[in-house]
Amino acid sequence: MTTNDEGAGQPARKIRADAQRNEQALLAAAAAVFVTSGVEAPVRDIAAAAGVGMGTIYRHFPTRADLVVAVYRHQVEACAEAGPVLLARSDSPHSALCQWINLFVDFLVTKHGLAAVLQSDSAGFDALHAYFLDRLVPVCAQLLAAAAEAGEIRADIDAYELMRGIGSLCVGGDLDPRYDARRMVELLIAGLRGERST
């Protein structure tokens, strides 16, 4: 291959890389808006948070369902990748577990709106749920095992059960102003090692 051929290929790769970074930034902004305002948040709010025009969002994601599913997958991957990073960087495995659960709770806020957006597409929702379990249960199990090995929590906690419990605590939390789902999750996590939540 000649030097000219190599040079000709570089701009295309750069454009694709830029487009991918832009899409990831857009998904991160959409996720943040969904966490605070729900999956029905106006597209203009997402565009403003991402610093792009509304046309850019529709070019990447023609429908709201497309955007919500993409955000869902983006958050699953972010949670999955965060587990080992938090474990390596945190002061303790328990601290890593707590930080990861906070990310997981953010994800659940978006997940709970997914079924309504997909409406009758139960097969699509089931496939996404299976993907969610396949990616996140092993990460949670790794964090629990590290915290148990360090003597920071009980050793008999099952990752799937813990995630189901957290999910149950988060259901409907946005519908009742007297109920603080994050506070309840904090109490649950403190209970893993028999301490009171502060």
mmCIF file of the C-alpha atoms, coordinates in Angstrom:
data_MODEL
# 
_entry.id   MODEL 
# 
loop_
_atom_site.group_PDB 
_atom_site.id 
_atom_site.type_symbol 
_atom_site.label_atom_id 
_atom_site.label_alt_id 
_atom_site.label_comp_id 
_atom_site.label_asym_id 
_atom_site.label_entity_id 
_atom_site.label_seq_id 
_atom_site.pdbx_PDB_ins_code 
_atom_site.Cartn_x 
_atom_site.Cartn_y 
_atom_site.Cartn_z 
_atom_site.occupancy 
_atom_site.B_iso_or_equiv 
_atom_site.pdbx_formal_charge 
_atom_site.auth_seq_id 
_atom_site.auth_comp_id 
_atom_site.auth_asym_id 
_atom_site.auth_atom_id 
_atom_site.pdbx_PDB_model_num 
ATOM 1   C CA . MET A 1 1   ? 0.000   0.000   0.000  1.00 0.00 ? 1   MET A CA 1 
ATOM 2   C CA . THR A 1 2   ? 1.338   3.421   -0.889 1.00 0.00 ? 2   THR A CA 1 
ATOM 3   C CA . THR A 1 3   ? 1.646   6.383   1.426  1.00 0.00 ? 3   THR A CA 1 
ATOM 4   C CA . ASN A 1 4   ? -1.184  8.073   -0.472 1.00 0.00 ? 4   ASN A CA 1 
ATOM 5   C CA . ASP A 1 5   ? -3.433  5.081   0.113  1.00 0.00 ? 5   ASP A CA 1 
ATOM 6   C CA . GLU A 1 6   ? -2.668  5.195   3.824  1.00 0.00 ? 6   GLU A CA 1 
ATOM 7   C CA . GLY A 1 7   ? -3.379  8.906   3.970  1.00 0.00 ? 7   GLY A CA 1 
ATOM 8   C CA . ALA A 1 8   ? -6.650  8.428   2.127  1.00 0.00 ? 8   ALA A CA 1 
ATOM 9   C CA . GLY A 1 9   ? -7.870  5.984   4.738  1.00 0.00 ? 9   GLY A CA 1 
ATOM 10  C CA . GLN A 1 10  ? -7.048  8.094   7.766  1.00 0.00 ? 10  GLN A CA 1 
ATOM 11  C CA . PRO A 1 11  ? -9.739  10.807  7.470  1.00 0.00 ? 11  PRO A CA 1 
ATOM 12  C CA . ALA A 1 12  ? -12.498 8.178   7.175  1.00 0.00 ? 12  ALA A CA 1 
ATOM 13  C CA . ARG A 1 13  ? -11.293 6.454   10.346 1.00 0.00 ? 13  ARG A CA 1 
ATOM 14  C CA . LYS A 1 14  ? -11.055 9.824   12.121 1.00 0.00 ? 14  LYS A CA 1 
ATOM 15  C CA . ILE A 1 15  ? -14.610 10.760  11.099 1.00 0.00 ? 15  ILE A CA 1 
ATOM 16  C CA . ARG A 1 16  ? -15.930 7.426   12.328 1.00 0.00 ? 16  ARG A CA 1 
ATOM 17  C CA . ALA A 1 17  ? -14.066 7.834   15.639 1.00 0.00 ? 17  ALA A CA 1 
ATOM 18  C CA . ASP A 1 18  ? -15.398 11.389  16.054 1.00 0.00 ? 18  ASP A CA 1 
ATOM 19  C CA . ALA A 1 19  ? -18.936 10.259  15.269 1.00 0.00 ? 19  ALA A CA 1 
ATOM 20  C CA . GLN A 1 20  ? -18.641 7.461   17.801 1.00 0.00 ? 20  GLN A CA 1 
ATOM 21  C CA . ARG A 1 21  ? -17.367 9.853   20.487 1.00 0.00 ? 21  ARG A CA 1 
ATOM 22  C CA . ASN A 1 22  ? -20.210 12.266  19.694 1.00 0.00 ? 22  ASN A CA 1 
ATOM 23  C CA . GLU A 1 23  ? -22.751 9.479   19.983 1.00 0.00 ? 23  GLU A CA 1 
ATOM 24  C CA . GLN A 1 24  ? -21.298 8.353   23.313 1.00 0.00 ? 24  GLN A CA 1 
ATOM 25  C CA . ALA A 1 25  ? -21.426 11.936  24.625 1.00 0.00 ? 25  ALA A CA 1 
ATOM 26  C CA . LEU A 1 26  ? -25.027 12.222  23.439 1.00 0.00 ? 26  LEU A CA 1 
ATOM 27  C CA . LEU A 1 27  ? -25.966 8.970   25.190 1.00 0.00 ? 27  LEU A CA 1 
ATOM 28  C CA . ALA A 1 28  ? -24.290 10.082  28.413 1.00 0.00 ? 28  ALA A CA 1 
ATOM 29  C CA . ALA A 1 29  ? -26.212 13.379  28.296 1.00 0.00 ? 29  ALA A CA 1 
ATOM 30  C CA . ALA A 1 30  ? -29.484 11.576  27.561 1.00 0.00 ? 30  ALA A CA 1 
ATOM 31  C CA . ALA A 1 31  ? -28.873 9.178   30.451 1.00 0.00 ? 31  ALA A CA 1 
ATOM 32  C CA . ALA A 1 32  ? -28.322 12.090  32.852 1.00 0.00 ? 32  ALA A CA 1 
ATOM 33  C CA . VAL A 1 33  ? -31.545 13.766  31.670 1.00 0.00 ? 33  VAL A CA 1 
ATOM 34  C CA . PHE A 1 34  ? -33.497 10.509  31.951 1.00 0.00 ? 34  PHE A CA 1 
ATOM 35  C CA . VAL A 1 35  ? -32.268 10.008  35.529 1.00 0.00 ? 35  VAL A CA 1 
ATOM 36  C CA . THR A 1 36  ? -33.509 13.450  36.596 1.00 0.00 ? 36  THR A CA 1 
ATOM 37  C CA . SER A 1 37  ? -36.562 13.871  34.340 1.00 0.00 ? 37  SER A CA 1 
ATOM 38  C CA . GLY A 1 38  ? -37.589 10.391  33.164 1.00 0.00 ? 38  GLY A CA 1 
ATOM 39  C CA . VAL A 1 39  ? -37.572 8.807   29.721 1.00 0.00 ? 39  VAL A CA 1 
ATOM 40  C CA . GLU A 1 40  ? -40.327 11.143  28.518 1.00 0.00 ? 40  GLU A CA 1 
ATOM 41  C CA . ALA A 1 41  ? -38.080 14.199  28.929 1.00 0.00 ? 41  ALA A CA 1 
ATOM 42  C CA . PRO A 1 42  ? -38.274 16.608  25.964 1.00 0.00 ? 42  PRO A CA 1 
ATOM 43  C CA . VAL A 1 43  ? -35.722 15.961  23.244 1.00 0.00 ? 43  VAL A CA 1 
ATOM 44  C CA . ARG A 1 44  ? -34.730 19.646  23.388 1.00 0.00 ? 44  ARG A CA 1 
ATOM 45  C CA . ASP A 1 45  ? -33.555 19.088  27.003 1.00 0.00 ? 45  ASP A CA 1 
ATOM 46  C CA . ILE A 1 46  ? -31.362 16.199  25.875 1.00 0.00 ? 46  ILE A CA 1 
ATOM 47  C CA . ALA A 1 47  ? -30.002 18.245  22.964 1.00 0.00 ? 47  ALA A CA 1 
ATOM 48  C CA . ALA A 1 48  ? -29.174 21.131  25.307 1.00 0.00 ? 48  ALA A CA 1 
ATOM 49  C CA . ALA A 1 49  ? -27.424 18.810  27.780 1.00 0.00 ? 49  ALA A CA 1 
ATOM 50  C CA . ALA A 1 50  ? -25.415 17.232  24.960 1.00 0.00 ? 50  ALA A CA 1 
ATOM 51  C CA . GLY A 1 51  ? -24.616 20.585  23.332 1.00 0.00 ? 51  GLY A CA 1 
ATOM 52  C CA . VAL A 1 52  ? -26.041 19.494  19.960 1.00 0.00 ? 52  VAL A CA 1 
ATOM 53  C CA . GLY A 1 53  ? -29.034 20.364  17.802 1.00 0.00 ? 53  GLY A CA 1 
ATOM 54  C CA . MET A 1 54  ? -32.203 18.311  17.898 1.00 0.00 ? 54  MET A CA 1 
ATOM 55  C CA . GLY A 1 55  ? -31.526 17.228  14.321 1.00 0.00 ? 55  GLY A CA 1 
ATOM 56  C CA . THR A 1 56  ? -28.357 15.488  15.476 1.00 0.00 ? 56  THR A CA 1 
ATOM 57  C CA . ILE A 1 57  ? -30.322 13.400  17.953 1.00 0.00 ? 57  ILE A CA 1 
ATOM 58  C CA . TYR A 1 58  ? -32.931 12.409  15.365 1.00 0.00 ? 58  TYR A CA 1 
ATOM 59  C CA . ARG A 1 59  ? -30.196 11.566  12.878 1.00 0.00 ? 59  ARG A CA 1 
ATOM 60  C CA . HIS A 1 60  ? -28.711 9.070   15.335 1.00 0.00 ? 60  HIS A CA 1 
ATOM 61  C CA . PHE A 1 61  ? -31.990 7.939   16.918 1.00 0.00 ? 61  PHE A CA 1 
ATOM 62  C CA . PRO A 1 62  ? -35.096 8.389   14.730 1.00 0.00 ? 62  PRO A CA 1 
ATOM 63  C CA . THR A 1 63  ? -37.537 7.450   17.525 1.00 0.00 ? 63  THR A CA 1 
ATOM 64  C CA . ARG A 1 64  ? -37.641 7.884   21.302 1.00 0.00 ? 64  ARG A CA 1 
ATOM 65  C CA . ALA A 1 65  ? -37.593 4.085   21.670 1.00 0.00 ? 65  ALA A CA 1 
ATOM 66  C CA . ASP A 1 66  ? -34.340 3.956   19.665 1.00 0.00 ? 66  ASP A CA 1 
ATOM 67  C CA . LEU A 1 67  ? -32.808 6.546   21.993 1.00 0.00 ? 67  LEU A CA 1 
ATOM 68  C CA . VAL A 1 68  ? -34.022 4.896   25.204 1.00 0.00 ? 68  VAL A CA 1 
ATOM 69  C CA . VAL A 1 69  ? -32.780 1.445   24.139 1.00 0.00 ? 69  VAL A CA 1 
ATOM 70  C CA . ALA A 1 70  ? -29.405 2.938   23.167 1.00 0.00 ? 70  ALA A CA 1 
ATOM 71  C CA . VAL A 1 71  ? -29.172 4.727   26.537 1.00 0.00 ? 71  VAL A CA 1 
ATOM 72  C CA . TYR A 1 72  ? -30.114 1.467   28.278 1.00 0.00 ? 72  TYR A CA 1 
ATOM 73  C CA . ARG A 1 73  ? -27.315 -0.413  26.526 1.00 0.00 ? 73  ARG A CA 1 
ATOM 74  C CA . HIS A 1 74  ? -24.892 2.468   27.132 1.00 0.00 ? 74  HIS A CA 1 
ATOM 75  C CA . GLN A 1 75  ? -25.666 2.422   30.866 1.00 0.00 ? 75  GLN A CA 1 
ATOM 76  C CA . VAL A 1 76  ? -25.344 -1.366  31.083 1.00 0.00 ? 76  VAL A CA 1 
ATOM 77  C CA . GLU A 1 77  ? -21.896 -1.174  29.517 1.00 0.00 ? 77  GLU A CA 1 
ATOM 78  C CA . ALA A 1 78  ? -20.901 1.761   31.732 1.00 0.00 ? 78  ALA A CA 1 
ATOM 79  C CA . CYS A 1 79  ? -21.971 -0.181  34.850 1.00 0.00 ? 79  CYS A CA 1 
ATOM 80  C CA . ALA A 1 80  ? -20.207 -3.325  33.686 1.00 0.00 ? 80  ALA A CA 1 
ATOM 81  C CA . GLU A 1 81  ? -16.960 -1.477  32.942 1.00 0.00 ? 81  GLU A CA 1 
ATOM 82  C CA . ALA A 1 82  ? -17.107 0.590   36.149 1.00 0.00 ? 82  ALA A CA 1 
ATOM 83  C CA . GLY A 1 83  ? -17.039 -2.408  38.506 1.00 0.00 ? 83  GLY A CA 1 
ATOM 84  C CA . PRO A 1 84  ? -13.402 -3.486  38.000 1.00 0.00 ? 84  PRO A CA 1 
ATOM 85  C CA . VAL A 1 85  ? -12.234 0.153   37.751 1.00 0.00 ? 85  VAL A CA 1 
ATOM 86  C CA . LEU A 1 86  ? -13.882 1.078   41.060 1.00 0.00 ? 86  LEU A CA 1 
ATOM 87  C CA . LEU A 1 87  ? -12.462 -2.035  42.689 1.00 0.00 ? 87  LEU A CA 1 
ATOM 88  C CA . ALA A 1 88  ? -8.945  -1.079  41.579 1.00 0.00 ? 88  ALA A CA 1 
ATOM 89  C CA . ARG A 1 89  ? -9.200  2.593   42.578 1.00 0.00 ? 89  ARG A CA 1 
ATOM 90  C CA . SER A 1 90  ? -11.324 2.652   45.747 1.00 0.00 ? 90  SER A CA 1 
ATOM 91  C CA . ASP A 1 91  ? -10.044 2.661   49.309 1.00 0.00 ? 91  ASP A CA 1 
ATOM 92  C CA . SER A 1 92  ? -11.848 -0.608  50.001 1.00 0.00 ? 92  SER A CA 1 
ATOM 93  C CA . PRO A 1 93  ? -13.967 -3.204  48.206 1.00 0.00 ? 93  PRO A CA 1 
ATOM 94  C CA . HIS A 1 94  ? -16.995 -2.061  50.243 1.00 0.00 ? 94  HIS A CA 1 
ATOM 95  C CA . SER A 1 95  ? -16.495 1.509   49.017 1.00 0.00 ? 95  SER A CA 1 
ATOM 96  C CA . ALA A 1 96  ? -16.272 0.227   45.438 1.00 0.00 ? 96  ALA A CA 1 
ATOM 97  C CA . LEU A 1 97  ? -19.470 -1.777  45.960 1.00 0.00 ? 97  LEU A CA 1 
ATOM 98  C CA . CYS A 1 98  ? -21.338 1.275   47.301 1.00 0.00 ? 98  CYS A CA 1 
ATOM 99  C CA . GLN A 1 99  ? -20.200 3.475   44.413 1.00 0.00 ? 99  GLN A CA 1 
ATOM 100 C CA . TRP A 1 100 ? -21.170 0.814   41.897 1.00 0.00 ? 100 TRP A CA 1 
ATOM 101 C CA . ILE A 1 101 ? -24.610 0.438   43.453 1.00 0.00 ? 101 ILE A CA 1 
ATOM 102 C CA . ASN A 1 102 ? -25.142 4.201   43.078 1.00 0.00 ? 102 ASN A CA 1 
ATOM 103 C CA . LEU A 1 103 ? -24.455 3.815   39.348 1.00 0.00 ? 103 LEU A CA 1 
ATOM 104 C CA . PHE A 1 104 ? -26.791 0.834   39.256 1.00 0.00 ? 104 PHE A CA 1 
ATOM 105 C CA . VAL A 1 105 ? -29.586 2.847   40.883 1.00 0.00 ? 105 VAL A CA 1 
ATOM 106 C CA . ASP A 1 106 ? -29.142 5.581   38.250 1.00 0.00 ? 106 ASP A CA 1 
ATOM 107 C CA . PHE A 1 107 ? -29.472 2.890   35.613 1.00 0.00 ? 107 PHE A CA 1 
ATOM 108 C CA . LEU A 1 108 ? -32.626 1.477   37.204 1.00 0.00 ? 108 LEU A CA 1 
ATOM 109 C CA . VAL A 1 109 ? -34.345 4.854   36.972 1.00 0.00 ? 109 VAL A CA 1 
ATOM 110 C CA . THR A 1 110 ? -34.000 4.642   33.195 1.00 0.00 ? 110 THR A CA 1 
ATOM 111 C CA . LYS A 1 111 ? -34.776 0.934   33.034 1.00 0.00 ? 111 LYS A CA 1 
ATOM 112 C CA . HIS A 1 112 ? -38.129 1.339   34.747 1.00 0.00 ? 112 HIS A CA 1 
ATOM 113 C CA . GLY A 1 113 ? -39.307 3.627   31.947 1.00 0.00 ? 113 GLY A CA 1 
ATOM 114 C CA . LEU A 1 114 ? -38.157 1.280   29.213 1.00 0.00 ? 114 LEU A CA 1 
ATOM 115 C CA . ALA A 1 115 ? -41.170 -1.053  29.218 1.00 0.00 ? 115 ALA A CA 1 
ATOM 116 C CA . ALA A 1 116 ? -43.579 1.835   28.680 1.00 0.00 ? 116 ALA A CA 1 
ATOM 117 C CA . VAL A 1 117 ? -41.507 3.194   25.791 1.00 0.00 ? 117 VAL A CA 1 
ATOM 118 C CA . LEU A 1 118 ? -41.252 -0.193  24.080 1.00 0.00 ? 118 LEU A CA 1 
ATOM 119 C CA . GLN A 1 119 ? -45.001 -0.725  24.673 1.00 0.00 ? 119 GLN A CA 1 
ATOM 120 C CA . SER A 1 120 ? -45.977 -4.031  23.072 1.00 0.00 ? 120 SER A CA 1 
ATOM 121 C CA . ASP A 1 121 ? -42.461 -5.140  22.135 1.00 0.00 ? 121 ASP A CA 1 
ATOM 122 C CA . SER A 1 122 ? -42.175 -7.640  24.995 1.00 0.00 ? 122 SER A CA 1 
ATOM 123 C CA . ALA A 1 123 ? -39.659 -9.782  23.088 1.00 0.00 ? 123 ALA A CA 1 
ATOM 124 C CA . GLY A 1 124 ? -37.369 -6.769  22.705 1.00 0.00 ? 124 GLY A CA 1 
ATOM 125 C CA . PHE A 1 125 ? -37.674 -5.952  26.386 1.00 0.00 ? 125 PHE A CA 1 
ATOM 126 C CA . ASP A 1 126 ? -36.981 -9.579  27.384 1.00 0.00 ? 126 ASP A CA 1 
ATOM 127 C CA . ALA A 1 127 ? -33.860 -9.655  25.195 1.00 0.00 ? 127 ALA A CA 1 
ATOM 128 C CA . LEU A 1 128 ? -32.576 -6.452  26.781 1.00 0.00 ? 128 LEU A CA 1 
ATOM 129 C CA . HIS A 1 129 ? -33.296 -7.796  30.268 1.00 0.00 ? 129 HIS A CA 1 
ATOM 130 C CA . ALA A 1 130 ? -31.310 -10.975 29.525 1.00 0.00 ? 130 ALA A CA 1 
ATOM 131 C CA . TYR A 1 131 ? -28.430 -8.827  28.234 1.00 0.00 ? 131 TYR A CA 1 
ATOM 132 C CA . PHE A 1 132 ? -28.611 -6.730  31.412 1.00 0.00 ? 132 PHE A CA 1 
ATOM 133 C CA . LEU A 1 133 ? -28.362 -9.830  33.635 1.00 0.00 ? 133 LEU A CA 1 
ATOM 134 C CA . ASP A 1 134 ? -25.552 -11.391 31.602 1.00 0.00 ? 134 ASP A CA 1 
ATOM 135 C CA . ARG A 1 135 ? -23.445 -8.223  31.849 1.00 0.00 ? 135 ARG A CA 1 
ATOM 136 C CA . LEU A 1 136 ? -24.163 -6.969  35.375 1.00 0.00 ? 136 LEU A CA 1 
ATOM 137 C CA . VAL A 1 137 ? -24.704 -9.975  37.653 1.00 0.00 ? 137 VAL A CA 1 
ATOM 138 C CA . PRO A 1 138 ? -21.057 -11.152 37.260 1.00 0.00 ? 138 PRO A CA 1 
ATOM 139 C CA . VAL A 1 139 ? -19.783 -7.623  38.005 1.00 0.00 ? 139 VAL A CA 1 
ATOM 140 C CA . CYS A 1 140 ? -21.890 -7.370  41.150 1.00 0.00 ? 140 CYS A CA 1 
ATOM 141 C CA . ALA A 1 141 ? -20.725 -10.852 42.179 1.00 0.00 ? 141 ALA A CA 1 
ATOM 142 C CA . GLN A 1 142 ? -17.085 -9.796  41.754 1.00 0.00 ? 142 GLN A CA 1 
ATOM 143 C CA . LEU A 1 143 ? -17.590 -6.744  43.980 1.00 0.00 ? 143 LEU A CA 1 
ATOM 144 C CA . LEU A 1 144 ? -19.447 -8.769  46.619 1.00 0.00 ? 144 LEU A CA 1 
ATOM 145 C CA . ALA A 1 145 ? -16.746 -11.454 46.639 1.00 0.00 ? 145 ALA A CA 1 
ATOM 146 C CA . ALA A 1 146 ? -13.996 -8.858  47.097 1.00 0.00 ? 146 ALA A CA 1 
ATOM 147 C CA . ALA A 1 147 ? -15.854 -7.156  49.957 1.00 0.00 ? 147 ALA A CA 1 
ATOM 148 C CA . ALA A 1 148 ? -16.576 -10.510 51.622 1.00 0.00 ? 148 ALA A CA 1 
ATOM 149 C CA . GLU A 1 149 ? -12.957 -11.614 51.280 1.00 0.00 ? 149 GLU A CA 1 
ATOM 150 C CA . ALA A 1 150 ? -11.887 -8.354  52.932 1.00 0.00 ? 150 ALA A CA 1 
ATOM 151 C CA . GLY A 1 151 ? -14.245 -9.135  55.825 1.00 0.00 ? 151 GLY A CA 1 
ATOM 152 C CA . GLU A 1 152 ? -16.359 -6.042  55.120 1.00 0.00 ? 152 GLU A CA 1 
ATOM 153 C CA . ILE A 1 153 ? -19.671 -7.795  54.424 1.00 0.00 ? 153 ILE A CA 1 
ATOM 154 C CA . ARG A 1 154 ? -21.291 -11.167 54.969 1.00 0.00 ? 154 ARG A CA 1 
ATOM 155 C CA . ALA A 1 155 ? -20.083 -13.910 52.660 1.00 0.00 ? 155 ALA A CA 1 
ATOM 156 C CA . ASP A 1 156 ? -23.508 -15.360 51.826 1.00 0.00 ? 156 ASP A CA 1 
ATOM 157 C CA . ILE A 1 157 ? -24.924 -12.546 49.690 1.00 0.00 ? 157 ILE A CA 1 
ATOM 158 C CA . ASP A 1 158 ? -26.064 -13.538 46.219 1.00 0.00 ? 158 ASP A CA 1 
ATOM 159 C CA . ALA A 1 159 ? -25.519 -10.940 43.478 1.00 0.00 ? 159 ALA A CA 1 
ATOM 160 C CA . TYR A 1 160 ? -28.787 -11.640 41.668 1.00 0.00 ? 160 TYR A CA 1 
ATOM 161 C CA . GLU A 1 161 ? -30.812 -11.441 44.895 1.00 0.00 ? 161 GLU A CA 1 
ATOM 162 C CA . LEU A 1 162 ? -29.136 -8.183  45.895 1.00 0.00 ? 162 LEU A CA 1 
ATOM 163 C CA . MET A 1 163 ? -29.798 -6.633  42.494 1.00 0.00 ? 163 MET A CA 1 
ATOM 164 C CA . ARG A 1 164 ? -33.427 -7.755  42.594 1.00 0.00 ? 164 ARG A CA 1 
ATOM 165 C CA . GLY A 1 165 ? -33.765 -6.275  46.078 1.00 0.00 ? 165 GLY A CA 1 
ATOM 166 C CA . ILE A 1 166 ? -32.314 -2.946  44.973 1.00 0.00 ? 166 ILE A CA 1 
ATOM 167 C CA . GLY A 1 167 ? -34.592 -2.973  41.942 1.00 0.00 ? 167 GLY A CA 1 
ATOM 168 C CA . SER A 1 168 ? -37.641 -3.593  44.111 1.00 0.00 ? 168 SER A CA 1 
ATOM 169 C CA . LEU A 1 169 ? -36.712 -0.699  46.399 1.00 0.00 ? 169 LEU A CA 1 
ATOM 170 C CA . CYS A 1 170 ? -36.468 1.616   43.397 1.00 0.00 ? 170 CYS A CA 1 
ATOM 171 C CA . VAL A 1 171 ? -39.826 0.729   41.821 1.00 0.00 ? 171 VAL A CA 1 
ATOM 172 C CA . GLY A 1 172 ? -42.296 3.594   42.010 1.00 0.00 ? 172 GLY A CA 1 
ATOM 173 C CA . GLY A 1 173 ? -39.965 5.809   43.993 1.00 0.00 ? 173 GLY A CA 1 
ATOM 174 C CA . ASP A 1 174 ? -40.621 8.702   41.630 1.00 0.00 ? 174 ASP A CA 1 
ATOM 175 C CA . LEU A 1 175 ? -44.380 8.512   42.242 1.00 0.00 ? 175 LEU A CA 1 
ATOM 176 C CA . ASP A 1 176 ? -44.344 9.097   46.003 1.00 0.00 ? 176 ASP A CA 1 
ATOM 177 C CA . PRO A 1 177 ? -42.628 12.240  47.333 1.00 0.00 ? 177 PRO A CA 1 
ATOM 178 C CA . ARG A 1 178 ? -42.542 10.723  50.839 1.00 0.00 ? 178 ARG A CA 1 
ATOM 179 C CA . TYR A 1 179 ? -40.506 7.737   49.673 1.00 0.00 ? 179 TYR A CA 1 
ATOM 180 C CA . ASP A 1 180 ? -36.749 8.077   49.148 1.00 0.00 ? 180 ASP A CA 1 
ATOM 181 C CA . ALA A 1 181 ? -35.562 5.028   47.227 1.00 0.00 ? 181 ALA A CA 1 
ATOM 182 C CA . ARG A 1 182 ? -31.898 5.992   47.519 1.00 0.00 ? 182 ARG A CA 1 
ATOM 183 C CA . ARG A 1 183 ? -32.234 6.235   51.303 1.00 0.00 ? 183 ARG A CA 1 
ATOM 184 C CA . MET A 1 184 ? -33.714 2.736   51.403 1.00 0.00 ? 184 MET A CA 1 
ATOM 185 C CA . VAL A 1 185 ? -30.915 1.404   49.207 1.00 0.00 ? 185 VAL A CA 1 
ATOM 186 C CA . GLU A 1 186 ? -28.384 3.003   51.582 1.00 0.00 ? 186 GLU A CA 1 
ATOM 187 C CA . LEU A 1 187 ? -30.038 1.197   54.493 1.00 0.00 ? 187 LEU A CA 1 
ATOM 188 C CA . LEU A 1 188 ? -29.913 -2.077  52.589 1.00 0.00 ? 188 LEU A CA 1 
ATOM 189 C CA . ILE A 1 189 ? -26.219 -1.682  51.776 1.00 0.00 ? 189 ILE A CA 1 
ATOM 190 C CA . ALA A 1 190 ? -25.365 -0.690  55.355 1.00 0.00 ? 190 ALA A CA 1 
ATOM 191 C CA . GLY A 1 191 ? -27.175 -3.830  56.469 1.00 0.00 ? 191 GLY A CA 1 
ATOM 192 C CA . LEU A 1 192 ? -24.834 -6.011  54.414 1.00 0.00 ? 192 LEU A CA 1 
ATOM 193 C CA . ARG A 1 193 ? -22.257 -5.530  57.166 1.00 0.00 ? 193 ARG A CA 1 
ATOM 194 C CA . GLY A 1 194 ? -24.629 -4.960  60.080 1.00 0.00 ? 194 GLY A CA 1 
ATOM 195 C CA . GLU A 1 195 ? -24.160 -1.220  60.384 1.00 0.00 ? 195 GLU A CA 1 
ATOM 196 C CA . ARG A 1 196 ? -26.626 1.610   60.570 1.00 0.00 ? 196 ARG A CA 1 
ATOM 197 C CA . SER A 1 197 ? -26.754 3.966   57.606 1.00 0.00 ? 197 SER A CA 1 
ATOM 198 C CA . THR A 1 198 ? -25.592 7.485   58.429 1.00 0.00 ? 198 THR A CA 1 
# 
